Each structure stands twice: as structure tokens, then as C-alpha cells.
């Protein structure tokens, strides 16, 4: 069995895949509710990422089936059980809520896609139903995202908690989706693979959106860190200190650079927000930074021999397991999205 550091790569890939599936529909919902006129250009392309739900579902079942490999607290000794949230950290309840929540959200998001298509016919009933479903999407995203954040990241360290961690987690992943979608649009557009060309103004809108989400992510990150650091809460700060000052420190500072310093310093300059190439480079930084962020929070929750090999922290993509599972997930995801695009006439051969 791979150590927890390597297994964290699979958990990270699950979260990445899940939030790409969630992000497309959530993005389309936000544009609809804000009456963004440019939604008609991108919304079908965005919801095509819902094709990743089956892959995320399979990864979820694998992670749940492996229990202690995914959730080390399930192997906690009785004398340490007092640190567990006994009502929440009950494994049977965890499995039920994760599978039930996944099915409920996937069903609601599927209905959104269905009625988005039906509403194009102009039927008043379909338009009204679509609007009502669109209103539910942000609430479903917030609630489900919070549950995923608590289960797969926050409570990995028994007794550690942050009141804003749920918001920090799902907002970070929405930030990632915007960036990933920008990269997707740029390269698919450049190679002529989309049925309709994407004009440059769309990239300007995406850049503005990413800049706003960069500022919000930075606030949510520092609001929990500063409270714990300034308040000198040693138990809470132990998790930060472990990731910042031990072998995972390079990952910690890397994702801060890629998710805050590079995006903010680049997109805050107005001309850069009108250059699709620069925007895409920044978006790629956010995507990679988010993957590293997720891995750091998960793997860094266990700072002992389960992650460290010969005193050295396990870094991602340094074992065959890491590489194989990541390539497999990327390959399956790419096939699923391209199949969906081709099926609904949204793309052509590159």
C-alpha cells in the first residue's frame, strides 16, 4: 500500500475532477443570475465539464473503500479518540453523506443542464423552471463544498478547525475552474477545435473574474491564518507550522506565489487583462497552484512516517503511483469532455 503522501495525490485528483464538474454548472448559473449577456457564448461549453461527474464518482468510491488510507483518523487509537468530532467523524455517517451528497448534487446539476437546453425554446414554463434551478445551484455548491472541505481536508487533523475553511476551500476551487476554463477556451480556440470562435473580449471578462476571485481567495486564506497566528493559538497554528517549516514548505510557498502573487501582480495591470496569451499564462499558474494547494493541505495533515520517507517529505509526482493515477485521471477526463463536446456539436476536429 502506498504511503499517505502518495495516496493524497489520488485524493487531490478526485477533488480537482469534482470541482471541474461542479464549476461548469455553477459558473453558468452565476452568469444566468447576474444576467451576463456573454453567458450565451460560453455556458454550453462550461456545462460540458459535468461529463466529469462519473469519473469523480468512481474516484469517490475508491477513496471511501480504502478508508484509513484516505482518512487516517479512522485508525486513531482509543486514547486519542477524544480529539475526534464524534458526531461528525463517524465513518458510516461519512460514507452515507458523501455518497448521498454526491448523488443529490449531480442530479440537481443534471437538471440545470436539461432545463438550460429546454429554456432555449422560449417556453415560459421551462424558462421559469430553469430560473428556479439556477437559484438553487449556488446554495447546493456552498453546502456540498463545505461538507467536502470538512471531510477531505479540515478534519484530517482531529480537533483542528476553522470557521471559514469551507468557504476558503470551495472558493479556491471555483477560482481554479475559472482558470482552467480560460486555458481550455484559449487552446481549443487557437487550434480551431470549437464550433464557434471565442472573441478576445471573453478573455478580458475571464481575467476580471479571476482577479476578483484572486483577491477573495487571498482574503479567505489570510483571515483564518491571521486569527490563529495573532491570537497565538498553538494547537491551530501547529498545522500551518508543520506545512510551512517542514519538507512541504516549498509546496506551501509555491501555491501562495502561483495563486496570489503572480495573478494579482499581473492582472492588476489593465493592459494585461486584454492580452489572451498573458491571461492564459496566469490562468495556468492558478490551476497548478490550486492542485499543489489541495495536495499540501491533505498530505500535510499527517506529519509523521506515513508521509515522510527517511525523514524526507513525500513530494507529488515522485513515485510511479503518483504519475500513473494522475495520467489515468487526465486521460479519462479529456476523453469524457471531448466526447460531450462532439456529441452536442460544440467542437470539431483539431
Secondary structure, DSSP 8 states (H G I E B T S, - for coil): ---HHHHHHHHHHHHHHHHHHHHHHHHHHHHHHTT-TTHHHHHHHHHGGGGGHHHHHHHHHHHHHTGGGT-GGGG--GGGGGGS-TTT--HHHHHHHHHHHHHHHHHHHHHHHHHHHHHTT--HHHHHHHHHHHHHHHHHHHHHHHHHHHHHTGGGSTT---TTHHHHHHHHHHHHHHHHHHHHHHHHHHTT-BSS---HHHHHHHHHHHHHHHHHHHHHHHHHHHHHHHTT-HHHHHHHHHHHHSTTHHHHHHHHIIIIIHHHHHHTSGGGGG-HHHHHHHHHHHHHHHHHHHHHHHHTT--STTTEETTEE--TTSSHHHHHHHHHHHHHHHHHHHHHHHHTT-B---
